[in-house]
Amino acid sequence: MSDQPTDTDQSNDAREDQSTGHETATDTDTDTSGPGPILVPVRVLEGQSVEPGVATLLSRARVLLLGYHEVPDQTPPGQARFQFEDRATERLADVAGELEVAGATVETRLVFTHNREQSLNRVAEETGCVGTVIPNPAMRLEDVLVPLRSERSLERVAGLTGDLLAGLDVGVTLYRLEREDEETSGRVLERARELLEARGVDPDLIETRVDTSLTPVRTIVNTASEYDAVVMGESDPSVTTFVFGETAAEVAERFHGPVLVVRRQSHDERPDEPTYAVDRETLSETDGLGS
């Protein structure tokens, strides 16, 4: 882990953010070579940590550990930084150390902000993050669920899953929701299996599963309860659902373990689609979701 600069004006984004008064940031020098990092946001002043299951999931990853603290509207972010930066930096270094012991390569950034969603989205965009982990607690990592909702996202989701889990003694279930007349699941699951095996995942650790459902979020969450973590594709590029996407955010809110959301590629014209079209009003009535 690189040493953090103490002067926030050493980063371009810090200058811009301070000039608008929206946030103030301290970051390490970011390694821009190779695939982008995986963003791991932690509430650094609230004692949030990375538990062993999350550390195992990220043990082969390049991680951008984002410590953030959301400040009240009436408090200038620069004032919060002046008051809390030393304590936050120390805590962020502790969390980074836990990830590094597991094997991850870690860069850190510290943000004091009025708007958490905007800040996380901006950092993810600027640093080219390939995914974001919602670090819900997980004491172990033995089985991972990988819902595959779109052929368009298949290469990204299965590819990143393979990169992270290759060589680990962790089971992977490739999971597909479909409608009764769909015929693509077999092709999607077979291609995903090929990608995992090509990246070094033990074929004996790979399983496939297909379900039908009119309430996909509820079904994914119920199925996920049998697993230690979920890896899934982003479904909505809008800032209002920041780095996660609408469906992924709903799953993360309901599932108590860690969720890795693989981000859309910037050149994608459309968000990932669910396996079949689902009317939001139907979801609200049958799955307990708001519009």
LUMLUM-319139 format. One line per field, with one value per residue (C-alpha): z, x, y; residue in one letter; residue number from 0. Coordinates in nm, 3 decimals. Layout:
N
zz = Z ...
xx = X ...
yy = Y ...
code = A ...
pos = NUM ...
END
This chain:
291
zz = 0.000 -0.096 0.162 0.163 0.088 0.365 0.131 -0.038 -0.311 -0.448 -0.636 -0.925 -0.800 -0.458 -0.616 -0.811 -0.516 -0.277 -0.527 -0.540 -0.168 -0.219 -0.085 0.003 -0.080 -0.001 -0.219 -0.300 -0.639 -0.847 -1.059 -1.394 -1.559 -1.629 -1.553 -1.328 -0.954 -0.750 -0.540 -0.171 0.013 0.393 0.650 0.792 1.105 1.197 1.256 0.939 0.859 0.601 0.740 0.643 0.377 0.196 0.223 0.069 -0.219 -0.291 -0.219 -0.588 -0.670 -0.715 -0.466 -0.438 -0.073 -0.037 0.317 0.330 0.587 0.504 0.679 0.753 0.497 0.735 0.789 0.525 0.416 0.462 0.824 0.877 0.713 0.941 1.245 1.156 0.887 1.116 1.281 0.952 0.781 1.060 1.048 0.667 0.690 0.930 0.690 0.398 0.598 0.646 0.271 0.199 0.442 0.244 -0.076 -0.234 -0.384 -0.219 -0.303 -0.070 -0.097 0.180 0.114 0.330 0.145 0.159 -0.095 -0.060 -0.379 -0.599 -0.448 -0.487 -0.843 -0.930 -0.783 -0.960 -1.293 -1.255 -1.155 -1.405 -1.142 -1.290 -0.993 -0.653 -0.339 -0.086 0.211 0.415 0.682 0.590 0.826 0.557 0.181 0.077 -0.185 -0.423 -0.622 -0.967 -1.117 -1.495 -1.622 -1.962 -2.238 -2.289 -1.939 -1.940 -2.036 -1.772 -1.484 -1.540 -1.637 -1.322 -1.109 -1.258 -1.205 -0.837 -0.753 -0.961 -0.735 -0.435 -0.274 -0.321 -0.491 -0.767 -0.868 -1.205 -1.169 -1.432 -1.400 -1.706 -1.835 -1.939 -2.314 -2.293 -2.461 -2.391 -2.039 -2.144 -2.381 -2.127 -1.846 -2.064 -2.185 -1.827 -1.721 -2.004 -1.892 -1.532 -1.631 -1.872 -1.585 -1.361 -1.154 -1.067 -1.280 -0.982 -0.792 -1.061 -1.052 -1.256 -1.151 -1.337 -1.184 -1.317 -1.136 -1.177 -0.878 -0.969 -0.683 -0.419 -0.588 -0.611 -0.247 -0.127 -0.327 -0.209 0.152 0.081 -0.017 0.139 -0.133 -0.458 -0.779 -1.030 -1.311 -1.283 -1.423 -1.421 -1.506 -1.349 -1.071 -0.865 -0.807 -0.801 -0.844 -0.798 -1.036 -0.934 -0.910 -0.764 -0.498 -0.401 -0.373 -0.165 0.070 0.135 0.125 0.443 0.286 0.055 -0.298 -0.581 -0.857 -1.189 -1.356 -1.706 -1.968 -2.058 -2.424 -2.350 -2.494 -2.276 -1.922 -1.859 -1.901 -1.671 -1.814 -1.914 -1.903 -1.565 -1.508 -1.204 -1.083 -1.087 -0.884 -0.633 -0.575 -0.579 -0.464 -0.217 -0.427 -0.478 -0.820
xx = 0.000 0.135 0.181 -0.107 -0.024 -0.129 -0.209 -0.544 -0.454 -0.206 -0.492 -0.679 -1.016 -0.947 -0.891 -1.215 -1.417 -1.289 -1.366 -1.732 -1.751 -1.902 -1.626 -1.261 -1.049 -0.710 -0.578 -0.275 -0.106 -0.329 -0.176 -0.354 -0.190 -0.389 -0.760 -0.927 -0.951 -1.246 -1.397 -1.452 -1.629 -1.612 -1.762 -1.423 -1.525 -1.806 -1.587 -1.684 -1.427 -1.362 -1.435 -1.244 -1.494 -1.467 -1.087 -1.081 -1.304 -1.060 -0.738 -0.636 -0.771 -0.642 -0.853 -0.936 -1.032 -1.246 -1.287 -1.572 -1.747 -2.070 -2.090 -2.400 -2.494 -2.402 -2.048 -1.784 -1.608 -1.273 -1.355 -1.446 -1.120 -0.922 -1.095 -1.104 -0.843 -0.575 -0.813 -0.975 -0.640 -0.521 -0.837 -0.822 -0.465 -0.579 -0.848 -0.606 -0.364 -0.629 -0.681 -0.309 -0.250 -0.507 -0.311 -0.483 -0.301 -0.453 -0.475 -0.661 -0.865 -1.026 -1.333 -1.533 -1.851 -2.204 -2.324 -2.204 -2.370 -2.217 -1.873 -1.872 -1.994 -1.735 -1.447 -1.557 -1.576 -1.246 -1.045 -1.201 -1.326 -1.441 -1.663 -1.780 -1.802 -2.074 -1.878 -2.157 -2.027 -1.897 -1.680 -1.596 -1.611 -1.702 -1.977 -2.048 -2.366 -2.328 -2.664 -2.633 -2.911 -2.781 -2.574 -2.424 -2.274 -2.169 -1.805 -1.752 -1.930 -1.799 -1.455 -1.407 -1.546 -1.289 -1.005 -1.095 -1.162 -0.900 -0.694 -0.923 -1.118 -1.447 -1.758 -1.924 -2.288 -2.376 -2.739 -2.995 -3.353 -3.567 -3.920 -4.081 -4.029 -3.665 -3.399 -3.080 -2.995 -2.803 -2.585 -2.525 -2.434 -2.204 -2.020 -1.984 -1.843 -1.590 -1.478 -1.431 -1.234 -1.017 -0.921 -0.821 -1.129 -1.145 -1.425 -1.530 -1.614 -1.851 -2.225 -2.516 -2.872 -3.182 -3.506 -3.819 -3.968 -4.189 -4.020 -3.650 -3.516 -3.692 -3.585 -3.220 -3.216 -3.384 -3.140 -2.844 -2.925 -2.770 -2.437 -2.163 -2.140 -2.300 -2.133 -2.369 -2.380 -2.480 -2.824 -2.868 -2.602 -2.780 -2.628 -2.945 -2.850 -2.481 -2.227 -2.458 -2.751 -3.114 -3.157 -2.811 -2.873 -3.198 -3.026 -2.745 -2.995 -3.176 -2.885 -2.678 -2.350 -2.107 -2.217 -1.971 -2.135 -1.951 -1.983 -2.107 -1.851 -1.858 -1.932 -2.242 -2.540 -2.799 -2.803 -2.811 -3.156 -3.313 -3.374 -3.720 -3.908 -4.069 -4.321 -4.226 -4.588 -4.597 -4.277 -4.423 -4.724 -4.558 -4.205 -4.252 -4.050 -4.125 -4.107
yy = 0.000 0.341 0.612 0.858 1.221 1.456 1.745 1.681 1.932 1.679 1.509 1.670 1.550 1.701 2.045 2.018 1.892 2.156 2.429 2.320 2.258 1.911 1.690 1.669 1.367 1.222 0.945 0.738 0.734 0.506 0.230 0.260 -0.042 -0.357 -0.410 -0.160 -0.218 -0.338 -0.060 -0.143 0.142 0.139 0.376 0.447 0.638 0.399 0.096 -0.090 -0.356 -0.626 -0.970 -1.288 -1.399 -1.066 -1.071 -1.420 -1.307 -1.022 -1.210 -1.212 -0.865 -0.514 -0.321 0.047 0.082 0.393 0.517 0.765 0.978 1.156 1.492 1.706 1.969 2.250 2.114 2.196 1.875 2.048 2.111 1.744 1.641 1.871 1.726 1.355 1.285 1.139 0.896 0.802 0.750 0.524 0.317 0.296 0.167 -0.106 -0.225 -0.213 -0.425 -0.692 -0.713 -0.717 -1.003 -1.202 -1.133 -0.832 -0.536 -0.229 0.138 0.373 0.688 0.889 1.103 1.344 1.428 1.563 1.306 0.948 0.823 1.092 1.042 0.665 0.690 0.955 0.757 0.440 0.623 0.810 0.506 0.265 0.020 -0.310 -0.389 -0.277 -0.487 -0.420 -0.559 -0.710 -0.950 -1.296 -1.497 -1.753 -1.802 -2.154 -2.109 -1.821 -1.761 -1.602 -1.495 -1.453 -1.230 -1.121 -1.271 -0.926 -0.922 -1.287 -1.235 -0.967 -1.139 -1.490 -1.363 -1.156 -1.438 -1.673 -1.429 -1.394 -1.758 -1.940 -2.163 -2.120 -2.402 -2.217 -2.355 -2.154 -2.190 -2.035 -1.936 -1.852 -1.728 -1.785 -1.787 -2.110 -2.061 -1.954 -2.164 -1.967 -2.082 -2.390 -2.189 -1.912 -2.150 -2.359 -2.050 -1.925 -2.262 -2.247 -1.901 -2.012 -2.321 -2.120 -1.890 -2.178 -2.258 -2.629 -2.785 -2.996 -2.676 -2.544 -2.614 -2.479 -2.406 -2.286 -2.153 -1.985 -1.687 -1.381 -1.216 -1.222 -1.009 -1.215 -1.538 -1.433 -1.322 -1.643 -1.851 -1.642 -1.726 -2.068 -1.909 -1.695 -1.427 -1.311 -1.191 -1.027 -0.773 -0.409 -0.340 0.037 0.300 0.596 0.803 0.758 0.395 0.492 0.215 -0.080 -0.073 -0.107 -0.483 -0.537 -0.272 -0.441 -0.777 -0.624 -0.461 -0.788 -1.032 -1.028 -1.141 -0.956 -0.870 -0.800 -0.599 -0.618 -0.279 -0.216 -0.126 0.241 0.172 -0.036 0.146 -0.024 -0.157 -0.529 -0.673 -0.927 -1.269 -1.150 -0.823 -0.755 -0.479 -0.268 -0.255 -0.635 -0.638 -0.394 -0.612 -0.953 -0.886 -0.605 -0.357 0.008 0.170
code = M S D Q P T D T D Q S N D A R E D Q S T G H E T A T D T D T D T S G P G P I L V P V R V L E G Q S V E P G V A T L L S R A R V L L L G Y H E V P D Q T P P G Q A R F Q F E D R A T E R L A D V A G E L E V A G A T V E T R L V F T H N R E Q S L N R V A E E T G C V G T V I P N P A M R L E D V L V P L R S E R S L E R V A G L T G D L L A G L D V G V T L Y R L E R E D E E T S G R V L E R A R E L L E A R G V D P D L I E T R V D T S L T P V R T I V N T A S E Y D A V V M G E S D P S V T T F V F G E T A A E V A E R F H G P V L V V R R Q S H D E R P D E P T Y A V D R E T L S E T D G L G S
pos = 0 1 2 3 4 5 6 7 8 9 10 11 12 13 14 15 16 17 18 19 20 21 22 23 24 25 26 27 28 29 30 31 32 33 34 35 36 37 38 39 40 41 42 43 44 45 46 47 48 49 50 51 52 53 54 55 56 57 58 59 60 61 62 63 64 65 66 67 68 69 70 71 72 73 74 75 76 77 78 79 80 81 82 83 84 85 86 87 88 89 90 91 92 93 94 95 96 97 98 99 100 101 102 103 104 105 106 107 108 109 110 111 112 113 114 115 116 117 118 119 120 121 122 123 124 125 126 127 128 129 130 131 132 133 134 135 136 137 138 139 140 141 142 143 144 145 146 147 148 149 150 151 152 153 154 155 156 157 158 159 160 161 162 163 164 165 166 167 168 169 170 171 172 173 174 175 176 177 178 179 180 181 182 183 184 185 186 187 188 189 190 191 192 193 194 195 196 197 198 199 200 201 202 203 204 205 206 207 208 209 210 211 212 213 214 215 216 217 218 219 220 221 222 223 224 225 226 227 228 229 230 231 232 233 234 235 236 237 238 239 240 241 242 243 244 245 246 247 248 249 250 251 252 253 254 255 256 257 258 259 260 261 262 263 264 265 266 267 268 269 270 271 272 273 274 275 276 277 278 279 280 281 282 283 284 285 286 287 288 289 290
END
